Amino acid sequence: MSVRFVIIGGGPAGNTAATVAASLGAEVTMIERDIVGGAAHLLDCIPSKALIATGGELAELKRAHVMGLHAEGHLDVEALRERVASIESRLHESVRSLLESQNVRMIHGSGRLIGPYTVVATHKDDGHDEEIEADAILLATGSRPRIPEWAQIDGERILTTRQAYPPPEIPDHLIVIGSGVTGVEFTHMFSALGARVTLIVSRQQVLPTKDPEAAAVLEDEFLRKGVKLLKGARAQAVSRADDRVFVACDDGRAVDGSHVVLAIGSIPNTDGLGCETAGVVVDEGGYIAGNRHCQTNVPHIYSAGDVSGRLPLSSVAAMQGRKIAEHAMGLTAVAHRHLDYDKAASAIFTDPEIADVGIAEAEAFAAGRKLRVTKVPFSSNAKALIQGDPRGFVKVLSDPATGVVLGGSIVGRGAAELISVIAVAVANRLTVTDIVDSLLVHPALAESLADAAS
């Protein structure tokens, strides 16, 4: 008898779990209320990166004089909107086709637990309820933008991040509330597309959880591009009058603009999921915690993606889905192949890009841990000079006694791709010598990795 595997949520965690479990012989049913591929992924992450890519091309045109060229760029907003929609559609169809090829049953609707082994799917087309018995269940319902009580979202000028693209027009003056990863990406994205941007920074540094040196490079770039940074200010009220929006801060400062976007985090979609009925514990923040195999306190019920309270990254969610499918199908080899979230690489798609992996320098030193820190600027890299963009640096963190690579950070062109080398080193306990002894291409940005490891 095959394993009956029911998945609520069709984002990166859900669709990866579905395809892997189906390939291993499971009878898989997926319930998704919005869009297969994940609303947060396809309607939030992908559109923002598409707009960032367009802004990057505009920036390249503006830097053309460095290459001895003269060029002009004109932004066609309607063509941009069509491009974003096309990317979303193609990715959605790609995921759907893969699931269909694996004979995954897909239900367009919402799902909820009515017992530890029973899920009710409410079909969106006709509203009827269907009870489905399961041997294993995955809860991967994602998250939604957090909206504070002091902000009344209207979807026109006071926006959540998910409502801000594709934009019907480029804002004249956009106010971004929140200076974490999403906030700085929005600041970069819309400033690159021609908008005036004010970023409200509640602390004294953007990206407060990241490497201060990386944050400083980004701040300098924002200021160079005319972005106004309102530091040490915490927004406490947002209002609108006709075509203007107003943001009041707790220190008495205020700013007005044409649009405002809230980038102050997200909340998990666990309301109405029926966790209490099935005996699944949900914490005060609405998250469903899991163990190293992503099992909840009810062993055959798993959680993954944003609802798990782990790193809110699509790459992490997809890997969780893979591990869950293997575990649910009884592959004993996964017992010692659990996920190590401390070794997950992440990237911020600003200009320049920022990426990191492994141990954080400031936290390590604060804890009294000994580190060898080596840093090399891209200004000494031949490829960076050839490309006319020598901004940023590579930093490698290693154990001074063994040389084992513990982490690293990169600021600069292609950081999201280059960090993979350090991530592989961290995951496999490679040493700085392993990197230095690699025969890398010349000229290439990756040469700075070897230089930083020397």
ZAVO-107019 format. One line per 2 residues: number of its first residue (from 1); for each residue x, y, z of C-alpha. Coordinates in Angstrom, 3 decimals. Layout:
<pts>
NUM	X Y Z ~ ...
</pts>
This chain:
<pts>
1	0.000 0.000 0.000 ~ 1.418 3.376 -0.996
3	1.754 6.282 1.394 ~ -1.121 8.771 1.191
5	0.600 12.144 1.370 ~ -1.528 15.305 1.612
7	0.095 18.700 1.178 ~ -1.622 21.971 2.053
9	0.181 24.718 0.148 ~ 1.772 24.625 -3.293
11	4.770 26.912 -2.862 ~ 8.441 25.874 -3.100
13	8.141 23.570 -0.055 ~ 4.888 21.963 -1.147
15	5.633 21.408 -4.814 ~ 9.123 20.050 -4.112
17	7.753 17.660 -1.493 ~ 5.027 16.577 -3.920
19	7.346 15.771 -6.812 ~ 9.889 13.951 -4.642
21	7.264 11.934 -2.748 ~ 5.462 11.042 -5.976
23	8.717 9.885 -7.564 ~ 9.202 7.616 -4.542
25	5.770 6.039 -5.012 ~ 3.489 8.106 -2.780
27	-0.138 8.895 -3.588 ~ 0.078 12.679 -3.413
29	-2.718 15.237 -3.112 ~ -1.862 18.934 -3.104
31	-4.312 21.622 -2.000 ~ -3.521 25.207 -3.075
33	-5.930 28.128 -2.734 ~ -4.067 30.689 -4.838
35	-1.496 29.697 -7.436 ~ 0.600 26.542 -7.789
37	4.180 27.638 -7.309 ~ 3.307 29.782 -4.306
39	1.720 33.214 -4.004 ~ 4.640 34.613 -2.014
41	7.106 33.185 -4.528 ~ 5.401 33.881 -7.854
43	3.494 37.041 -6.896 ~ 6.093 38.609 -4.620
45	9.646 37.309 -4.950 ~ 9.762 36.744 -8.718
47	8.144 40.069 -9.764 ~ 10.459 42.050 -7.498
49	13.523 40.343 -8.945 ~ 12.220 40.952 -12.481
51	11.853 44.671 -11.754 ~ 15.285 44.715 -10.131
53	16.739 43.142 -13.273 ~ 15.142 45.886 -15.376
55	16.551 48.514 -13.032 ~ 19.929 46.849 -13.378
57	19.824 47.185 -17.153 ~ 18.978 50.877 -16.786
59	21.925 51.270 -14.413 ~ 24.190 49.612 -16.962
61	23.074 52.131 -19.570 ~ 23.872 54.961 -17.185
63	27.331 53.472 -16.636 ~ 27.902 53.020 -20.356
65	30.215 56.023 -20.469 ~ 32.660 54.063 -18.317
67	32.926 51.573 -21.191 ~ 33.416 54.351 -23.712
69	29.771 54.279 -24.854 ~ 26.938 56.774 -24.913
71	23.461 55.327 -24.505 ~ 19.984 56.378 -23.460
73	17.360 54.260 -21.754 ~ 13.589 54.717 -21.875
75	11.383 52.742 -19.510 ~ 8.221 51.276 -21.082
77	6.104 50.539 -18.000 ~ 3.443 48.573 -19.896
79	6.069 46.355 -21.526 ~ 7.598 45.832 -18.097
81	4.223 44.774 -16.668 ~ 3.739 42.331 -19.529
83	7.199 40.881 -18.991 ~ 6.572 40.318 -15.275
85	3.224 38.645 -16.004 ~ 4.863 36.437 -18.615
87	7.561 35.276 -16.187 ~ 4.957 34.490 -13.520
89	2.852 32.535 -16.021 ~ 5.765 30.527 -17.393
91	6.996 29.544 -13.944 ~ 3.474 28.640 -12.813
93	2.920 26.437 -15.866 ~ 6.330 24.835 -15.432
95	5.527 23.806 -11.852 ~ 2.035 22.627 -12.793
97	3.367 20.541 -15.682 ~ 5.968 18.912 -13.452
99	3.335 18.004 -10.856 ~ 1.009 16.622 -13.519
101	3.820 14.510 -14.973 ~ 4.249 12.949 -11.509
103	0.482 12.225 -11.245 ~ 0.072 14.583 -8.299
105	-3.600 15.307 -7.704 ~ -4.097 19.084 -7.442
107	-7.092 20.672 -5.753 ~ -7.716 24.389 -6.207
109	-9.096 25.377 -2.851 ~ -8.319 25.611 0.848
111	-7.421 22.820 3.224 ~ -7.793 22.323 6.947
113	-7.191 19.579 9.473 ~ -10.204 18.000 11.166
115	-8.174 15.296 12.851 ~ -4.624 13.980 12.984
117	-5.139 11.882 9.847 ~ -7.931 13.739 8.042
119	-7.860 16.844 5.853 ~ -10.887 18.647 4.462
121	-10.411 20.335 1.092 ~ -12.908 23.047 0.192
123	-12.968 23.236 -3.610 ~ -12.870 26.806 -4.882
125	-14.918 26.148 -8.029 ~ -18.116 24.936 -6.357
127	-17.433 25.250 -2.624 ~ -17.981 21.588 -1.786
129	-15.985 19.900 0.969 ~ -14.012 16.706 0.428
131	-12.553 14.637 3.249 ~ -9.159 13.113 2.501
133	-7.447 10.510 4.668 ~ -3.672 10.760 4.940
135	-0.722 8.830 6.283 ~ 1.503 11.926 6.168
137	0.569 15.605 6.019 ~ 2.626 18.666 5.153
139	1.529 22.141 6.254 ~ 3.190 24.678 3.941
141	0.690 27.524 3.674 ~ 3.184 30.371 3.479
143	2.806 33.874 4.842 ~ 1.342 37.274 4.040
145	2.617 40.834 4.548 ~ 2.260 42.164 8.080
147	-0.054 45.174 8.322 ~ 0.153 47.180 11.575
149	-2.902 48.759 13.156 ~ -1.669 52.259 12.342
151	-1.714 51.714 8.568 ~ -4.884 51.436 6.491
153	-3.911 49.735 3.245 ~ -5.879 51.011 0.233
155	-4.077 49.162 -2.559 ~ -3.598 52.411 -4.511
157	-1.125 54.609 -2.665 ~ -0.716 52.842 0.674
159	0.572 49.425 -0.293 ~ 1.894 46.138 0.961
161	4.936 44.771 -0.833 ~ 2.777 42.339 -2.780
163	0.591 45.153 -4.120 ~ 3.461 47.280 -5.391
165	4.143 45.427 -8.627 ~ 3.888 45.273 -11.427
167	3.297 49.017 -11.012 ~ 0.758 50.792 -13.247
169	3.160 53.729 -13.112 ~ 6.450 54.563 -11.455
171	5.782 56.506 -8.225 ~ 6.900 60.120 -8.131
173	8.073 59.819 -4.534 ~ 7.935 56.448 -2.790
175	8.280 56.129 0.972 ~ 9.532 52.719 2.070
177	8.875 51.719 5.669 ~ 11.285 49.035 6.821
179	15.011 48.696 6.158 ~ 15.427 44.940 6.259
181	16.044 42.816 3.181 ~ 12.696 43.550 1.528
183	12.839 47.247 2.333 ~ 16.271 47.813 0.814
185	15.364 45.769 -2.268 ~ 12.300 47.963 -2.815
187	14.388 51.071 -2.259 ~ 16.896 49.945 -4.861
189	14.243 48.693 -7.280 ~ 12.166 51.862 -7.481
191	15.081 54.292 -7.291 ~ 16.650 52.422 -10.230
193	13.372 52.757 -12.146 ~ 13.366 56.526 -11.669
195	11.371 57.176 -8.509 ~ 12.471 59.449 -5.692
197	12.682 57.263 -2.591 ~ 12.738 57.930 1.136
199	13.669 54.941 3.295 ~ 12.587 55.036 6.922
201	15.247 53.260 8.988 ~ 14.200 52.460 12.553
203	17.816 51.952 13.659 ~ 21.055 53.679 12.742
205	21.924 51.236 9.948 ~ 20.046 49.584 7.121
207	20.103 45.765 7.239 ~ 20.637 45.671 11.033
209	21.189 41.898 11.071 ~ 23.833 41.918 8.334
211	27.549 42.697 8.168 ~ 27.927 46.417 9.064
213	30.590 46.858 6.360 ~ 28.192 45.486 3.739
215	25.414 47.736 4.989 ~ 27.733 50.754 4.821
217	28.525 50.091 1.154 ~ 24.807 49.924 0.353
219	24.026 53.088 2.313 ~ 26.714 54.989 0.425
221	25.277 53.773 -2.866 ~ 21.760 54.823 -1.844
223	22.954 58.293 -0.932 ~ 24.875 58.572 -4.201
225	21.650 57.791 -6.078 ~ 19.679 60.421 -4.160
227	17.816 58.149 -1.768 ~ 16.917 59.920 1.459
229	17.607 57.855 4.597 ~ 15.511 58.768 7.639
231	17.518 57.047 10.385 ~ 16.465 56.366 13.951
233	12.823 56.878 13.037 ~ 10.009 54.421 13.633
235	6.814 54.965 11.635 ~ 3.692 55.147 13.761
237	1.001 56.531 11.459 ~ 0.210 56.569 7.739
239	-2.515 58.695 6.175 ~ -3.627 59.848 2.748
241	-5.107 63.027 1.329 ~ -6.019 62.791 -2.363
243	-2.828 61.953 -4.242 ~ -0.453 62.452 -1.304
245	0.510 60.126 1.536 ~ 1.929 61.120 4.907
247	4.026 59.135 7.356 ~ 4.471 60.292 10.948
249	7.344 58.923 13.037 ~ 7.662 58.434 16.779
251	10.363 61.094 17.098 ~ 8.177 63.843 15.670
253	9.585 63.742 12.144 ~ 7.248 63.320 9.189
255	7.584 62.766 5.457 ~ 5.114 63.013 2.596
257	5.179 61.443 -0.835 ~ 3.036 60.019 -3.615
259	3.055 56.378 -2.437 ~ 4.111 54.370 0.591
261	4.976 50.677 0.784 ~ 5.165 48.709 4.029
263	8.067 46.255 4.203 ~ 7.924 45.340 7.868
265	7.792 41.593 7.805 ~ 5.182 38.918 7.366
267	2.868 36.682 9.390 ~ 2.297 32.962 8.847
269	-0.893 31.697 7.228 ~ -1.991 29.346 10.001
271	-5.399 30.855 10.795 ~ -8.194 28.391 10.103
273	-5.767 25.551 9.409 ~ -7.267 23.372 12.139
275	-4.020 22.712 13.957 ~ -5.728 22.612 17.355
277	-8.141 19.947 16.139 ~ -5.251 17.730 15.083
279	-3.230 18.436 18.221 ~ -0.515 20.386 16.368
281	1.153 23.050 18.493 ~ 1.185 26.610 17.119
283	3.317 29.169 18.956 ~ 2.325 32.715 19.944
285	3.589 34.086 16.645 ~ 1.430 31.681 14.651
287	4.361 29.483 13.567 ~ 4.368 25.685 13.507
289	7.745 24.552 14.743 ~ 9.337 21.310 13.626
291	12.310 19.182 14.628 ~ 15.380 18.497 12.502
293	13.206 16.432 10.131 ~ 10.538 19.196 10.067
295	8.140 17.016 12.091 ~ 5.713 18.862 14.337
297	4.797 17.519 17.769 ~ 2.498 15.144 15.829
299	5.168 13.021 14.100 ~ 3.397 12.331 10.790
301	2.470 16.014 10.346 ~ 5.252 18.217 9.009
303	5.688 21.966 8.573 ~ 7.847 23.780 6.022
305	8.405 27.155 4.444 ~ 7.349 30.388 6.081
307	4.950 28.712 8.551 ~ 7.829 26.739 10.062
309	9.442 29.878 11.477 ~ 12.788 29.016 9.923
311	14.673 31.111 7.374 ~ 12.039 32.602 5.029
313	13.900 31.675 1.855 ~ 12.520 29.784 -1.152
315	15.707 27.727 -1.315 ~ 15.311 26.646 2.309
317	11.618 25.844 1.804 ~ 12.378 23.685 -1.230
319	15.078 21.761 0.630 ~ 12.713 21.278 3.567
321	10.162 19.845 1.137 ~ 12.693 17.387 -0.263
323	13.799 16.214 3.182 ~ 10.194 15.859 4.357
325	9.246 13.729 1.365 ~ 12.221 11.431 1.924
327	11.456 11.131 5.623 ~ 7.737 10.523 5.098
329	8.579 7.760 2.606 ~ 10.748 6.014 5.158
331	14.196 6.567 3.701 ~ 16.381 5.789 6.707
333	19.384 7.573 5.196 ~ 17.830 10.938 6.040
335	18.254 10.222 9.746 ~ 21.733 11.730 9.627
337	21.101 14.208 6.767 ~ 18.999 16.777 8.550
339	19.072 20.425 7.538 ~ 21.634 22.772 9.045
341	20.015 26.183 8.726 ~ 23.191 27.916 9.881
343	24.800 26.918 6.572 ~ 22.114 28.375 4.317
345	23.301 31.040 1.889 ~ 21.216 34.157 1.331
347	21.362 37.127 -1.010 ~ 19.982 40.643 -1.214
349	19.348 41.805 -4.762 ~ 20.324 45.432 -4.463
351	22.970 47.278 -6.461 ~ 25.551 46.194 -5.490
353	24.313 42.748 -4.479 ~ 24.967 41.465 -0.965
355	25.290 37.778 -0.072 ~ 26.419 35.843 2.961
357	26.626 32.360 4.426 ~ 27.643 30.716 7.665
359	28.826 32.344 10.845 ~ 28.288 36.083 11.345
361	31.468 37.993 12.166 ~ 29.975 40.343 14.768
363	28.136 37.555 16.603 ~ 31.225 35.342 16.655
365	33.434 38.053 18.152 ~ 30.715 39.011 20.636
367	30.654 35.394 21.802 ~ 34.429 35.413 22.215
369	35.023 33.021 19.343 ~ 38.347 33.248 17.522
371	38.128 33.925 13.797 ~ 40.493 34.599 10.952
373	38.923 37.332 8.826 ~ 40.362 38.159 5.412
375	38.916 40.782 3.103 ~ 39.758 41.681 -0.491
377	38.206 44.618 -2.406 ~ 36.964 44.090 -5.954
379	38.972 47.162 -6.910 ~ 41.975 44.808 -7.102
381	40.179 42.340 -9.395 ~ 40.908 42.511 -13.138
383	37.427 41.384 -14.231 ~ 35.742 43.963 -12.005
385	37.874 46.694 -13.554 ~ 37.155 45.395 -17.057
387	33.421 45.492 -16.314 ~ 33.738 49.001 -14.946
389	32.214 48.073 -11.610 ~ 34.840 47.562 -8.868
391	32.484 48.260 -5.956 ~ 32.423 45.986 -2.931
393	34.520 43.221 -1.461 ~ 34.875 39.536 -0.594
395	35.278 38.517 3.024 ~ 36.108 34.979 4.155
397	35.814 33.805 7.770 ~ 37.771 30.744 8.861
399	39.003 28.847 11.892 ~ 42.518 30.164 12.630
401	43.656 26.760 13.916 ~ 42.340 24.443 11.193
403	41.681 26.748 8.248 ~ 38.125 25.393 7.919
405	35.873 27.927 6.183 ~ 33.132 29.020 8.598
407	31.415 31.702 6.576 ~ 31.751 34.705 4.364
409	30.110 37.732 2.860 ~ 30.302 39.322 -0.572
411	29.270 42.776 -1.706 ~ 29.404 43.502 -5.409
413	28.356 42.459 -8.889 ~ 27.310 38.804 -9.011
415	27.491 38.294 -5.234 ~ 24.439 36.004 -5.290
417	26.258 33.640 -7.646 ~ 29.732 33.903 -6.115
419	28.527 33.098 -2.582 ~ 27.839 29.529 -3.753
421	31.565 28.761 -3.667 ~ 31.817 29.768 -0.012
423	28.528 27.976 0.747 ~ 29.894 24.708 -0.640
425	33.046 25.190 1.425 ~ 31.040 25.819 4.607
427	28.691 22.871 4.018 ~ 31.554 20.453 3.366
429	34.047 21.798 5.913 ~ 36.572 22.699 3.234
431	39.579 24.770 4.190 ~ 40.874 28.054 2.852
433	43.684 26.032 1.262 ~ 41.085 24.055 -0.714
435	39.832 27.301 -2.219 ~ 43.283 28.755 -2.840
437	44.471 25.567 -4.556 ~ 41.517 25.564 -6.969
439	42.512 26.478 -10.521 ~ 40.063 29.299 -11.217
441	39.399 31.152 -14.451 ~ 41.268 34.359 -15.213
443	40.045 37.020 -15.497 ~ 37.045 36.302 -13.278
445	35.376 37.814 -10.224 ~ 35.778 34.434 -8.519
447	39.517 35.029 -8.307 ~ 38.775 37.373 -5.407
449	37.468 34.369 -3.476 ~ 40.880 32.723 -3.667
451	42.588 36.023 -2.843 ~ 40.396 36.451 0.247
453	41.092 32.867 1.321 ~ 44.889 33.315 1.062
</pts>
